[in-house]
Amino acid sequence: MPCRILRVPAEMDVDALLSWLSGRKNPGNDVTARVRDILADVQQRGDTALRDYTRRFDAPNLPSRFRVPHRDIAAALKSVAASDLDILREAIARVRDFHARQAEQSWFTTSADGTVLGQMVRPVDRVGLYVPGGQGGETPLISSLIMNAVPAQVAGVTDIAVISPPRKDSTLNPYILATAALLGLTEIHRAGSAWGIAALAYGTASIRPCDVIAGPGNIYVATAKALLVGEVGIDMIAGPSEITILADESADPEYLAADMLSQAEHDPLAAAICITTNPKLATALRSALDRQLATLPRHELARRSLKDWGAILVADDTEAGIELVNRLAPEHLELAVADPFALLGKIRNAGAIFLGHHCPEPVGDYFAGPNHVLPTLGTARFSSALSVQSFCKKSSIIATSAAYVTEHGGKIARLARLEGLEAHARSVEARLKPDAN
Ligand code: NAD
């Protein structure tokens, strides 16, 4: 039996469900102290530490240079099939087109008295992108590179460094290099894990420090980013992937099973959940999962994820199902129902919403345009996908005149004194003196 079927709330109420799923936050592997040591070591010893770790963990014969030479990038581009390059180009164009719509303009407003107020939007100066090694370089996470690089570029960031752990022979997977080249990225360094993140944050002789670090990675990467919050900007602390599907009797159990497995194959901690009001669909889905698992290359991983964190939930009615979705606040939500647009307005919490029977989640993972870096573990209640805004900051603009200070200075000074801040009050009052102009 690959996946439990539960009646909600009869067999498990929503609070119990949330409490059960929150167990995915604690994989029982406390690596914080270890990562803290690595960060301090790279901060102190710079390139020497970076080289030591990289040679010990990833590439024993790593040359002294971390940066991938231009000729290797050019060679990688030539080595990738033209048809694959075309697909990558199209995916990049679609992601770029979507994110271009997110770009925010600076704005200014002028009052009759000449006061100018506004908000100036500026990209951060330098961004560091992490591309996971991908099981020793065998499964290059090229979509991660696209999803992280494009919003930074649309924001206007021109100084972008990419890091990724090298393979044993000191090279990077040619698909990573080719994708970087298609994105116009040429600063690529062979460094991974917590030491790579430390280099991006603190800088070393070879890698200049960055203002924002983005990109997913394993527990060492995620912990390093979490420890650096405040020191640098980070995209988000991405937890294990999750999908919730809301399905009615119009749904095809084979599609539902395929979509649940598309998450379950990611990670033993991934959570694939289907909510339906139809007990027959629930049973058919469980059989379909069983059948499809048998031929899946990553079946052991997917089976574990489904067994530990998967569920088919049978709700009393559609409203109860929707409320369940909103409480779960899933990273990915599929509305596998006859009229998904009728339900859309009722969804309050979800990272990305896929509508209808012909919009499986991988469409958004790779190609449609929206970002696939999404809030997990219920954080879609208060946060959103990676976006152009993740790579921008906004400066408030205030320009007032002598007349403005004369008119409002007394009120401002009073507010300052109410807070016990005499110097604030005097700063305004200095400009109220007759000779101040
Ligand atoms: P990775 O680059 O994240 O991890 C490999 C690096 O970790 C290598 O440098 C390796 O030497 C280092 N490492 C291994 N053991 C270590 C140890 N004991 N101490 C310190 N460092 C160590 O690449 P990966 O292994 O392919 O992992 C990718 C991860 O990214 C997966 O966990 C996957 O779930 C996650 N991911 C998440 C998302 C998301 O959006 N949430 C997307 C893609 C990938």
Residues whose N, C-alpha, C, O or C-beta is under 5 A from the ligand:
A	BS01	NAD	F57 D58 V131 P132 G133 G134 Q135 P165 G192 S193 P216 G217 N218 Y220 V221 A238 G239 H266 D267 H372
